Amino acid sequence: MKPATLKICGLSSEEAIDAGMARGIGFMGFIMVEHSLRYVAPDRFAPLAMRIPSHINSVLVSMNASNEALDAYVMHHRPSMMQLHGHESPQRMAEVKARYGLPIIKAYGVSAVDDVHAAIRESATVADWLLWDTKRCDGTSGGTGQTFDWNILTSLTIPLPYFLSGGIDAWNIVQATQQTCAEYFDVSSSLEYPKGVKDVGRIHQFIDHYERCVR
């Protein structure tokens, strides 16, 4: 498959961005969540995101952020998409979408099939994309580096395009495509060394494997 179906999330360096661009990555994510190891401040976000050409989607990832917090980023540079990774309600999704005029990716933690059904009921009429991630014990998702039971997605009809996230690496990407029929993948921690920092060599290794093995 083509790297255009991949999203590298948690970018924080020019070198990693350039590596992704060189390999044709379709989506690049920047995290504005302060407690994350991959946090990028507003004034750092702009020069990083401005490196990305218009045919690649820059994604601003937030979690229960206020309008003021989002404005602080968008005033520096307008991303291509907004990813909401918290407990945002359908009303809040619609508000963010209307305020910025950008497509919305809504992320959900998954540990059971009921999580998927509930997410679809909640967001199908307002979100543009969904993202399935590993659910934490506190109900949040993201940053675990762990997979969830992909059998949950088998045979489900999902009305929106979606990213599969949570512990995706070069060793399980083939299984992920076969088991879920996912077409888009969000990759983060497996591309890092040290933790929280994207490694150019690991980016190239992952994409080499993806292009060679995933059909």
N, C-alpha and C positions, 0 to 999 in steps of 0.2 A: 504493500500500500504506500501511498505518497505521504511524505511528512506533513503535507498541508492539513491532514486530519489530526495532527498532534498539537497539544497546548503545553508549553513549558510554563509552569507556574512558580512564582517566587523568585523572579529574576532580580538581580541587584548589581550587575556589573556590565560594562560595555563589552567585555570579552565574550561573556556568555550570550549576550544578545546577538553579537556579530556571528557567533558560531551557529545559532539558531537560524538567523537570516540566510547564511550561506547554504544551509541544508534545506531551506524551503519550509520551515515551520509555519503553520497557519495561524497560530494564536500564541501570544506572549502575555503572561500575567504578572501583575505587580501588586504586592500586598500592602494595604494601608492599615493593617491591624497591628497596633503598637506592641502587643505582647508576643508577636510572632518573631522567630529568628530571622525571617525573611522580610521584615518590615522595611519599607522604603518611605522616607519622609517626603512631603510635598515638593520641596525644592530640589530633591534628588530625583524624584519621579520624572519631572519634565525633561531634563537632558537625556535620560535613559530612553523614555518613550519616544522622544523626537528622532531617535536614530532609526526607528522602525518605519519602513515605507508603507504607503497607504494600502497596499494589497495584503498586508499582514495585519491581523487584528490585535490591537493592544487592549488588554482587559484589566480594568481597575477592580481589585478584589477588596470588598469591605465586609464588615460584620456589625450589624445593628448601628450603622453610622448615622449621625445627624446630617441635615442639609449643610450645616456650616462646615463639618468635617469633609464632606464630599466636595463642596465648593472650593476648599483650600487646594484640592488636587486639580479639579477641572479648570480652575482659573489659570493654572500653570500650563496645562496641556490637556486637550480634549481626547479622551480615549475612544476606542472604537466601540467598546461594550462595557457594561457594568455587571460585575458578578456579586451577588448578594449571598453571603455565606453564613448569615445568622438566623434569627427567628423572625425575619421580616414577614409581616402579614401581606395578604393580597393587596390591601389598600396601600401599604407602604411601597410595595413593588410598583404599583400603578403611579404613585406619586413620584418616585425616582425616575421612572420611565418618562413621564410627562415633563418633569423639570429639566431633564437633560436631553431628551429626544434620542436616547440611545437604546439599543437592544439590551434586554435583561437576561442574564444567566442566573437561575436560582438553584443554589446548591442545597442538597438534603443529605443527612446522614441516614444510612440504611443498615438495619440489622434484621429486618423481617419484611415479608411481602406487604404487610399492612402499611409499612412506612412509604412504600412506593405508591400504593393506591391513594393514601392520604395526600401525598405530595402532588399527585396528578389532579386530584379534586381541588386542591387549594390553588394551584398556580397555572393550570392549563390555559386559562383564558387571559392571562396577563403576561406570563413569562414567555420569552422567545426560545430559550434553551433551558434544559435541565442539566444538573450535574449530580451524579450519584457518588457519594463518598462514604467512608467508613464511619459509623456512628460511635461517638464516645459514650462513656458511662453517664455523662451529664446531659446527654441528648444533643450536644453540638457535634460538629464534624470537622475534619481537616487536620493536617499536620501529624497524623499518627504513623504514616509510613506502613500501615497495615491494610491488607485487603479485607473485604467482607465476602460473604457467601454469594458468589455470582449466580448460583442456581436460582436465587430469588428473582432475577431478571428474565430467566428462561420462559419463553412462551407468553410473556406479558406484551400487551399492546400499549405502546407509549406514544402519545400523540404529538410529541415535540422531539426535535433532535436533542441528543443528550451526549454528555461526556461521561465516560467511566473513569473514576478517580479512586485513589486510595491504594498505595503500595504497588502501583504499576511499575514493572521493571523489565529488563531485557529477557529475563527468564520466564516470565509469566504472560507476556503480551500475546503470544500465540494462543494460549489457553483462554485468555480473556476474550479474544475475538471469536473463537469457536464457541465458547460457552454462552456468550451474551448477545452476539451479533451486533455489538457496539461498533460504530463507525468512527467515533471521536474519542480521544484519550487524553487525560490530564496527567502529566508526569511531573514529579517534583523531587522528592527526597532521594530517589534512586540515582539522580543525576548529580548528587552533591558529594563534595569532599573538600573541607570538613563539612559537618552537618550545618545546613543553612546557607551554604555557598555553592552555587552551581559550578561544576568542573567541566571545562571545555572538552577534555578527553572523554569523559563519561557521556557527554551530549553526543559526540560523534559516534562512540561505540553503540549507544542505544539506537541511534538512527540507522547506522549500518545494519544492525540486526533487524530492525523494523522493516527496512526496505527489502532485505534479503528473505526474511522468513514469513512475513505476514502477507497473506493473499486475500 
